[in-house]
């Protein structure tokens, strides 16, 4: 991304996507990673992934601001305008809808929203169709990734 950018990732898990997003930002930009790091929305059960996240993102730690919180609470405290929003948290319809309702309004016009797991998660599919696409000027999709530019 060119210039100073604010990126937000909801659902950072063990940091694979966080690492790639942060590497794509310029030196002055920040990636806000929001997760409970308790694996509470994952199928393999609860466990603390925070230490593994920090180890995996160590190369870009200077660009990452960690918010150990649920998405809705973090959104209430977040005041910046977002350039890039990556949603990969709770994939249930209710969870995805809460994330979109809490964060999409903070995405600037022309900003990019990206949604992971659209290929299999029915909640993601439904929220993208009903609540995300109407706010976009254009969008694209791969089998498991959706992205679009906000009007």
The 8 nearest C-alpha neighbors of each residue, nearest first, counted from 0:
[[1, 24, 23, 25, 2, 4, 3, 28],
 [2, 0, 25, 3, 4, 24, 28, 23],
 [3, 1, 4, 0, 25, 28, 27, 24],
 [2, 4, 28, 27, 1, 25, 5, 0],
 [5, 3, 28, 82, 2, 6, 29, 0],
 [4, 6, 81, 82, 29, 28, 30, 83],
 [5, 7, 83, 30, 82, 84, 81, 31],
 [8, 6, 31, 84, 30, 32, 85, 83],
 [7, 9, 85, 32, 86, 84, 33, 31],
 [10, 8, 86, 33, 88, 87, 11, 85],
 [9, 11, 88, 87, 34, 12, 33, 8],
 [10, 12, 14, 34, 32, 9, 13, 17],
 [11, 13, 14, 10, 36, 48, 52, 34],
 [14, 12, 52, 51, 48, 15, 11, 55],
 [13, 15, 17, 52, 11, 16, 12, 55],
 [16, 14, 18, 17, 13, 19, 55, 56],
 [15, 17, 19, 18, 14, 20, 11, 21],
 [18, 16, 14, 20, 15, 19, 21, 11],
 [17, 19, 21, 16, 15, 56, 20, 14],
 [20, 18, 16, 22, 17, 21, 23, 15],
 [21, 19, 17, 23, 22, 18, 16, 24],
 [20, 22, 24, 18, 23, 19, 17, 30],
 [21, 23, 19, 20, 24, 18, 59, 25],
 [24, 22, 20, 21, 0, 19, 25, 18],
 [25, 23, 21, 0, 22, 28, 26, 20],
 [24, 26, 28, 27, 0, 1, 23, 2],
 [25, 27, 28, 24, 62, 3, 29, 61],
 [28, 26, 25, 3, 29, 4, 62, 2],
 [29, 27, 4, 3, 25, 26, 24, 5],
 [30, 28, 62, 5, 63, 6, 31, 4],
 [29, 31, 6, 63, 7, 62, 64, 32],
 [30, 32, 7, 64, 63, 65, 8, 6],
 [33, 31, 8, 65, 66, 7, 11, 30],
 [34, 32, 66, 9, 67, 10, 8, 65],
 [35, 33, 10, 36, 67, 68, 11, 69],
 [34, 36, 68, 67, 37, 69, 33, 38],
 [37, 35, 48, 49, 34, 38, 47, 12],
 [36, 38, 47, 46, 35, 39, 45, 48],
 [39, 37, 45, 41, 36, 46, 40, 47],
 [38, 40, 45, 37, 41, 44, 35, 46],
 [41, 39, 89, 38, 42, 88, 90, 44],
 [42, 40, 38, 39, 43, 44, 45, 89],
 [41, 43, 44, 40, 39, 38, 45, 89],
 [42, 44, 41, 45, 38, 46, 40, 39],
 [45, 43, 42, 41, 46, 38, 39, 40],
 [44, 46, 38, 39, 37, 47, 43, 41],
 [47, 45, 37, 38, 48, 44, 39, 36],
 [46, 48, 37, 36, 49, 38, 45, 50],
 [47, 49, 36, 51, 50, 13, 52, 37],
 [50, 48, 52, 36, 51, 47, 53, 13],
 [51, 49, 53, 52, 48, 54, 47, 13],
 [50, 52, 54, 48, 49, 53, 13, 55],
 [53, 51, 13, 14, 49, 55, 50, 54],
 [54, 52, 50, 56, 51, 55, 57, 49],
 [53, 55, 51, 57, 52, 56, 50, 14],
 [54, 56, 52, 53, 57, 14, 51, 13],
 [57, 55, 53, 18, 58, 54, 59, 14],
 [56, 58, 60, 54, 59, 55, 53, 61],
 [57, 59, 56, 60, 55, 18, 61, 54],
 [60, 58, 61, 57, 62, 56, 21, 18],
 [59, 61, 57, 63, 62, 58, 56, 53],
 [60, 62, 59, 63, 58, 64, 29, 57],
 [63, 61, 29, 60, 59, 30, 21, 28],
 [64, 62, 30, 60, 61, 29, 31, 65],
 [63, 65, 31, 30, 32, 66, 62, 29],
 [66, 64, 32, 31, 63, 67, 33, 34],
 [65, 67, 33, 68, 32, 34, 64, 31],
 [68, 66, 35, 34, 33, 65, 36, 69],
 [69, 67, 35, 34, 66, 73, 33, 70],
 [68, 70, 72, 71, 35, 34, 73, 33],
 [69, 71, 73, 72, 74, 68, 98, 33],
 [72, 70, 74, 73, 69, 101, 75, 98],
 [73, 71, 75, 74, 70, 69, 68, 76],
 [72, 74, 70, 76, 75, 71, 68, 77],
 [75, 73, 77, 71, 76, 72, 101, 70],
 [74, 76, 72, 73, 77, 71, 101, 78],
 [77, 75, 74, 73, 78, 72, 71, 79],
 [78, 76, 74, 75, 79, 73, 105, 80],
 [77, 79, 76, 80, 105, 75, 74, 81],
 [80, 78, 77, 81, 105, 5, 106, 76],
 [79, 81, 105, 106, 107, 78, 82, 5],
 [80, 82, 106, 5, 83, 107, 105, 6],
 [81, 83, 110, 5, 6, 4, 107, 106],
 [82, 84, 6, 111, 81, 110, 112, 7],
 [85, 83, 112, 7, 6, 8, 113, 111],
 [84, 86, 8, 113, 112, 114, 7, 9],
 [87, 85, 9, 114, 88, 8, 113, 115],
 [86, 88, 10, 115, 9, 114, 85, 89],
 [89, 87, 10, 9, 86, 90, 40, 95],
 [88, 90, 94, 40, 91, 95, 87, 10],
 [91, 89, 95, 122, 94, 123, 88, 120],
 [92, 90, 122, 94, 93, 89, 95, 123],
 [122, 91, 93, 95, 94, 96, 90, 123],
 [94, 92, 96, 91, 95, 97, 122, 90],
 [95, 93, 89, 91, 97, 96, 92, 90],
 [94, 96, 98, 92, 97, 93, 90, 91],
 [95, 97, 99, 93, 98, 94, 100, 92],
 [98, 96, 100, 94, 95, 99, 101, 93],
 [99, 97, 95, 101, 96, 100, 102, 94],
 [98, 100, 96, 103, 102, 101, 97, 95],
 [99, 101, 97, 98, 102, 96, 103, 104],
 [102, 100, 98, 99, 74, 71, 97, 103],
 [101, 103, 99, 105, 104, 100, 98, 74],
 [104, 102, 99, 106, 105, 100, 101, 112],
 [103, 105, 106, 102, 101, 100, 107, 99],
 [106, 104, 103, 80, 102, 81, 107, 79],
 [107, 105, 81, 103, 104, 110, 80, 82],
 [108, 106, 110, 81, 80, 82, 109, 105],
 [107, 109, 149, 150, 110, 106, 148, 82],
 [108, 110, 149, 148, 107, 150, 111, 82],
 [111, 109, 82, 107, 108, 148, 149, 83],
 [112, 110, 148, 83, 147, 84, 149, 82],
 [111, 113, 84, 146, 147, 85, 83, 148],
 [112, 114, 146, 85, 145, 84, 86, 111],
 [115, 113, 86, 145, 144, 85, 146, 87],
 [114, 116, 144, 87, 117, 143, 86, 145],
 [117, 115, 143, 118, 120, 119, 144, 114],
 [118, 116, 143, 124, 123, 120, 119, 115],
 [117, 119, 143, 116, 142, 120, 144, 124],
 [118, 120, 117, 116, 121, 143, 124, 123],
 [121, 119, 123, 122, 117, 116, 90, 118],
 [120, 122, 124, 123, 125, 119, 92, 91],
 [92, 123, 121, 91, 125, 120, 124, 90],
 [122, 124, 126, 120, 117, 121, 125, 90],
 [125, 123, 121, 127, 117, 122, 126, 128],
 [124, 126, 128, 122, 127, 123, 129, 121],
 [127, 125, 129, 130, 123, 128, 124, 96],
 [126, 128, 131, 124, 125, 130, 129, 132],
 [127, 129, 125, 126, 132, 130, 124, 131],
 [130, 128, 126, 127, 125, 131, 132, 133],
 [131, 129, 126, 127, 128, 132, 133, 134],
 [130, 132, 127, 133, 134, 129, 128, 126],
 [131, 133, 135, 134, 128, 127, 130, 129],
 [134, 132, 131, 135, 130, 129, 128, 136],
 [135, 133, 132, 131, 149, 150, 136, 130],
 [136, 134, 149, 150, 132, 137, 148, 133],
 [135, 137, 150, 149, 148, 134, 138, 147],
 [138, 136, 135, 147, 148, 139, 149, 132],
 [137, 139, 147, 146, 148, 135, 140, 136],
 [140, 138, 146, 145, 147, 141, 137, 144],
 [139, 141, 145, 144, 146, 142, 138, 143],
 [140, 142, 144, 143, 145, 139, 118, 117],
 [143, 141, 118, 144, 140, 117, 145, 116],
 [142, 144, 118, 116, 117, 141, 115, 145],
 [145, 143, 115, 141, 140, 117, 114, 116],
 [146, 144, 140, 114, 113, 139, 141, 115],
 [147, 145, 113, 112, 139, 138, 114, 140],
 [146, 148, 138, 112, 111, 137, 135, 139],
 [147, 149, 111, 109, 135, 110, 137, 136],
 [148, 150, 135, 109, 108, 110, 134, 136],
 [149, 136, 135, 108, 134, 109, 148, 137]]
